Amino acid sequence: MTAPPTSEDLDVWKTPTVVQSYVGKDFLFPPEQAILEHLRSRLGQWRMLDLGVGAGRTTGHFAPLVREYVGVDYALEMIEHCRQKFPELGREAFQEGDARQLAFPSGSFDFLFFSFNGVDSMDRRDRATVFSEMKRVLRPGGLLCFSSHNTGTLGRMYSFQFPRDPRRIWWEYQRYRRISIVNGPASSFEHKDWFIIKDGAHDFQTPVFYIRPAFQISELEAMGLRDVKMFASPTGAPLSREDLGGYTESWLHYLCEVAPGSS
């Protein structure tokens, strides 16, 4: 198994190349758009924490709809970009912070959104800490939304995937050629509930956490999160638990509620 992410791995998000790669992106992924529409009628009453806000890709979509908006990112470079991009929200709307130790009182938010698989940049122990912190800062009945990588995509990951954009054929060939060199054979990861692998992100610099969706659901429920909904990538279509066994897309979105009375 690939070594767990280190603090040096996390610091890749602060490098100018990575920061610049997020600048100028203002779209929502189809599952995010589906979740926004699902929640639209309630957003106006909520205080929202946009965790891992990056360069503000999601800000323009959610900030105008919620009662109060706060964006947090591990990289101060990302936060400074957001402050320049959205001056109307005020500097305090964007804060540097670590998802493993959120600087907010318990029950501070109605809705927490951790997008673009940000939770997958950590190892198993830190990931558990992040989920505990996210639940802590949500009020009872508050909603948590996040995306995470899917172990069911292992076969696709280790095969050549012809890209929709022909200009990316060479990149895909290089990814396909290198993945087993960097990580070892696919058999190292088969039948696991979770694993950490370098899947090609940022030129194989970044270890990424993958988890079996059914196992992720059981962990959410064990920590006092309920009514787990899932949305497929890339379509945004809702997924049932029965769908998960044959689901091979790279990642999916989860939406769940903090059960009242859970601690």
C-alpha positions as CSV (number, residue, x, y, z in Angstrom):
1,M,0.0,0.0,0.0
2,T,1.2,3.5,-0.8
3,A,2.5,5.4,2.3
4,P,0.0,7.6,4.0
5,P,0.1,11.3,3.2
6,T,2.6,13.4,5.2
7,S,2.6,17.1,6.0
8,E,4.9,17.6,3.0
9,D,2.2,15.9,0.8
10,L,-0.4,18.3,2.1
11,D,1.9,21.2,1.4
12,V,1.5,20.5,-2.3
13,W,-1.7,22.5,-2.1
14,K,0.3,25.6,-1.3
15,T,2.6,25.5,-4.3
16,P,2.1,28.1,-7.0
17,T,1.5,25.5,-9.7
18,V,-1.3,23.8,-7.8
19,V,-2.9,27.1,-6.7
20,Q,-2.9,28.4,-10.3
21,S,-4.5,25.1,-11.5
22,Y,-7.6,26.0,-9.4
23,V,-7.8,29.6,-10.4
24,G,-10.5,30.6,-12.8
25,K,-12.7,27.5,-12.2
26,D,-16.3,28.5,-11.3
27,F,-18.3,25.5,-12.3
28,L,-20.2,23.0,-10.2
29,F,-19.9,19.3,-10.9
30,P,-23.2,17.7,-11.8
31,P,-23.6,16.0,-8.3
32,E,-22.9,19.4,-6.7
33,Q,-25.5,21.0,-8.8
34,A,-28.0,18.3,-8.0
35,I,-27.3,18.7,-4.3
36,L,-27.7,22.5,-4.5
37,E,-31.1,22.1,-6.2
38,H,-32.1,19.5,-3.6
39,L,-31.3,22.0,-0.8
40,R,-32.1,25.3,-2.5
41,S,-35.3,26.0,-0.6
42,R,-33.6,25.7,2.8
43,L,-30.2,27.4,2.1
44,G,-31.4,30.9,2.8
45,Q,-31.8,29.9,6.5
46,W,-28.4,28.4,6.9
47,R,-24.9,29.3,8.0
48,M,-22.6,27.4,5.7
49,L,-19.0,26.2,6.0
50,D,-17.3,25.6,2.7
51,L,-14.3,23.5,3.7
52,G,-11.4,23.2,1.3
53,V,-12.8,26.2,-0.6
54,G,-9.6,26.3,-2.8
55,A,-9.7,29.2,-5.2
56,G,-13.5,29.8,-4.7
57,R,-14.9,27.4,-7.3
58,T,-18.1,26.9,-5.3
59,T,-18.3,30.3,-3.6
60,G,-20.2,32.1,-6.3
61,H,-22.9,29.3,-6.4
62,F,-23.5,29.0,-2.7
63,A,-22.6,32.3,-1.0
64,P,-25.5,34.3,-2.5
65,L,-28.0,31.7,-1.4
66,V,-27.1,31.1,2.3
67,R,-27.7,33.3,5.4
68,E,-24.0,33.4,6.2
69,Y,-21.0,31.9,4.3
70,V,-17.5,31.0,5.6
71,G,-14.8,29.4,3.4
72,V,-11.8,27.7,4.9
73,D,-8.7,26.3,3.2
74,Y,-5.4,24.7,4.3
75,A,-3.5,26.9,1.9
76,L,-3.3,30.6,2.8
77,E,-2.4,31.2,-0.9
78,M,-5.9,29.9,-1.8
79,I,-7.6,32.1,0.9
80,E,-5.8,35.2,-0.3
81,H,-7.0,34.6,-3.9
82,C,-10.6,34.1,-2.6
83,R,-10.4,37.4,-0.7
84,Q,-9.4,39.2,-3.8
85,K,-12.0,37.5,-6.0
86,F,-14.9,38.1,-3.6
87,P,-14.2,41.4,-1.8
88,E,-18.0,41.9,-1.3
89,L,-18.1,39.0,1.2
90,G,-15.4,40.6,3.5
91,R,-12.0,39.2,4.5
92,E,-13.4,37.3,7.4
93,A,-15.6,35.2,5.1
94,F,-12.4,33.4,4.1
95,Q,-10.1,31.9,6.7
96,E,-6.9,29.8,6.7
97,G,-7.5,26.6,8.7
98,D,-6.9,22.9,9.1
99,A,-9.9,20.5,8.8
100,R,-8.3,18.4,11.5
101,Q,-8.8,21.2,14.0
102,L,-11.6,23.5,13.0
103,A,-11.5,26.9,14.8
104,F,-15.2,27.1,15.4
105,P,-17.5,26.4,18.4
106,S,-19.6,23.2,18.4
107,G,-22.8,23.5,16.6
108,S,-21.7,26.6,14.6
109,F,-23.1,25.6,11.2
110,D,-26.2,24.3,9.5
111,F,-24.5,23.0,6.4
112,L,-20.9,21.9,5.8
113,F,-19.6,21.2,2.3
114,F,-16.2,19.6,1.8
115,S,-15.9,19.4,-2.0
116,F,-13.5,17.9,-4.6
117,N,-12.5,14.9,-2.4
118,G,-10.6,17.1,0.0
119,V,-11.1,14.5,2.8
120,D,-9.2,12.0,0.7
121,S,-5.9,13.9,1.0
122,M,-5.4,12.5,4.5
123,D,-4.6,9.1,6.0
124,R,-7.0,6.9,7.9
125,R,-6.4,8.4,11.3
126,D,-6.5,12.1,10.2
127,R,-9.6,11.3,8.1
128,A,-11.4,10.0,11.2
129,T,-10.4,13.2,13.0
130,V,-11.8,15.4,10.2
131,F,-15.1,13.6,10.3
132,S,-15.3,14.1,14.0
133,E,-14.5,17.8,13.6
134,M,-17.0,18.3,10.8
135,K,-19.8,16.6,12.9
136,R,-18.8,18.7,15.9
137,V,-19.2,22.1,14.2
138,L,-22.6,21.1,12.8
139,R,-25.7,21.6,14.8
140,P,-28.0,18.6,15.5
141,G,-29.9,18.1,12.3
142,G,-27.3,19.9,10.3
143,L,-26.2,18.5,6.9
144,L,-22.8,17.3,5.8
145,C,-21.9,17.0,2.2
146,F,-18.6,15.6,0.9
147,S,-17.1,13.7,-2.0
148,S,-14.8,10.7,-1.8
149,H,-13.0,8.3,-4.1
150,N,-14.4,4.8,-4.8
151,T,-12.4,1.6,-4.5
152,G,-14.7,0.1,-7.2
153,T,-12.8,2.1,-9.8
154,L,-9.6,0.1,-9.3
155,G,-10.0,-1.9,-12.5
156,R,-10.5,1.3,-14.5
157,M,-7.6,2.9,-12.8
158,Y,-5.2,0.2,-13.9
159,S,-6.5,0.1,-17.5
160,F,-6.1,2.6,-20.3
161,Q,-9.1,4.9,-20.5
162,F,-9.5,6.6,-23.8
163,P,-10.1,10.3,-23.0
164,R,-12.9,12.3,-24.4
165,D,-10.4,15.0,-25.3
166,P,-7.9,13.5,-27.9
167,R,-5.3,16.0,-26.7
168,R,-5.1,14.1,-23.4
169,I,-4.2,10.7,-25.0
170,W,-0.5,11.1,-24.3
171,W,-1.2,12.1,-20.6
172,E,-3.5,9.1,-20.2
173,Y,-0.9,6.7,-21.7
174,Q,1.7,8.0,-19.3
175,R,-0.7,7.6,-16.3
176,Y,-1.6,4.1,-17.4
177,R,2.1,3.1,-17.9
178,R,3.2,4.6,-14.5
179,I,0.5,3.6,-12.1
180,S,1.7,0.0,-11.5
181,I,5.3,1.2,-11.4
182,V,4.5,3.7,-8.7
183,N,2.1,1.6,-6.7
184,G,2.7,-2.0,-7.5
185,P,0.0,-4.4,-9.0
186,A,-3.7,-3.9,-8.7
187,S,-3.9,-7.1,-6.7
188,S,-2.3,-5.2,-3.8
189,F,-5.5,-3.3,-3.3
190,E,-8.2,-5.7,-4.3
191,H,-11.0,-6.7,-1.8
192,K,-10.0,-3.9,0.6
193,D,-12.5,-1.6,2.3
194,W,-10.1,1.3,1.8
195,F,-6.6,1.9,0.5
196,I,-4.2,4.8,-0.2
197,I,-2.8,5.0,-3.7
198,K,-1.0,7.5,-5.9
199,D,-3.5,7.6,-8.8
200,G,-1.8,10.2,-11.0
201,A,-3.0,13.4,-9.3
202,H,-0.5,16.2,-9.6
203,D,1.9,13.9,-11.5
204,F,1.8,11.1,-8.9
205,Q,2.9,13.5,-6.1
206,T,-0.2,13.1,-4.0
207,P,-1.4,9.9,-2.1
208,V,-5.2,9.6,-2.3
209,F,-7.5,7.8,0.0
210,Y,-10.1,5.5,-1.7
211,I,-13.0,3.8,0.2
212,R,-15.7,1.3,-0.6
213,P,-19.0,3.2,-0.6
214,A,-20.9,0.7,1.5
215,F,-18.1,0.8,4.1
216,Q,-18.2,4.6,4.1
217,I,-21.9,4.6,4.7
218,S,-21.5,2.2,7.7
219,E,-18.8,4.4,9.2
220,L,-21.0,7.5,8.8
221,E,-23.9,5.8,10.5
222,A,-21.6,4.5,13.3
223,M,-20.6,8.1,14.1
224,G,-24.2,9.4,14.3
225,L,-24.8,10.5,10.8
226,R,-28.1,9.4,9.2
227,D,-30.2,9.5,6.1
228,V,-27.2,9.1,3.8
229,K,-27.8,10.0,0.2
230,M,-25.4,9.4,-2.6
231,F,-25.0,11.2,-6.0
232,A,-23.2,9.7,-8.9
233,S,-20.3,11.2,-10.8
234,P,-20.4,12.4,-13.5
235,T,-24.2,12.6,-14.0
236,G,-25.4,13.7,-10.6
237,A,-28.0,11.0,-10.5
238,P,-29.1,9.7,-7.1
239,L,-27.6,6.3,-6.2
240,S,-29.3,3.6,-4.1
241,R,-27.4,1.2,-1.9
242,E,-28.2,-1.5,-4.4
243,D,-26.4,0.5,-7.1
244,L,-23.1,0.6,-5.2
245,G,-21.9,-2.9,-6.0
246,G,-21.6,-2.2,-9.7
247,Y,-20.5,1.5,-9.3
248,T,-17.1,2.0,-11.0
249,E,-16.9,5.8,-11.3
250,S,-13.9,7.3,-9.6
251,W,-15.8,9.1,-7.0
252,L,-19.2,10.0,-5.6
253,H,-20.9,12.6,-3.4
254,Y,-22.5,11.9,0.0
255,L,-25.1,14.0,1.8
256,C,-26.0,13.1,5.4
257,E,-27.6,14.6,8.5
258,V,-26.3,14.8,12.1
259,A,-28.7,12.8,14.2
260,P,-30.1,14.8,17.1
261,G,-28.7,13.5,20.4
262,S,-25.6,12.0,18.8
263,S,-22.3,13.0,20.3
